Amino acid sequence: MAQRFLSLDEAAQQLGVVKDQLNALREAGKARAFRDGSSWKFKESEIERLAAEGIAELIGELQGAAD
């Protein structure tokens, strides 16, 4: 079965977060993404993993680390 990739916009929408939050997770190494020219792509399975782990908790960890 072919692996499906989501754009940053699609992935953020599926997770219910803004693009900046998903980018922050990617930059912190909490979300794996692949560069596609000037944009980022996320495996659908990666987005499902983030949703299962609790995206709000991961974002909270990032915000706590920034304080």
N, C-alpha and C positions, 0 to 999 in steps of 0.2 A: 504494500500500500504506500502511496506517495505521501511524503510528509508535507503538511500544509504550513505555510508561513504567513504571519500576520504583520501588517505594517504597524508602526508605532501608534498611529491613530486607532486602528482596529483593535490592537491589543489593549490599549488604555480604555477604550470604550467597553470592551468585554469584561475588564476588571472593575470598571466603575471608578476609575481614577483619572486625573488629568495627566497629560503627556509628560509634564515636568516631573511628576512623582515617579512615573515609570522610568524615565531617564535617570533619575536619582538612584533608583534601585539597580539599574544597569551599571551605572558608574561605580556603585559601591560593591559590585560583584554579586548582588543578590538575585539578579535576573540575567540570564544568558541571552545575548542577541548577536546578530550577524550583520555586518556592514554590507549594504547593497548600494554601491555608488555613494550618494550623499544622504542616504536614509538608513534606518535600522529595521531589521526584520526579526521577528520572534517566532520560534517554533510554537505551533498550537499546543503541543504537549507541555512546553515550558509555561505558557500562560495558565493552563489547567493546573499545573503544579503550584504556581503562585496562588491561585484561587483556593486550592485545597489547603495550603499552609496558612492562609489567612492574610490577605494583602494588607488589611488595616494594621495588623500587628507588625508586619515588616516595615511599613511606612512609619509607624510609631517608633520603632527601633532606630530608624534613620534620623528622625526628628530629635529623639532623645540624645543621640550621639552628637548632634549639632549644637546642643545647648551647652 
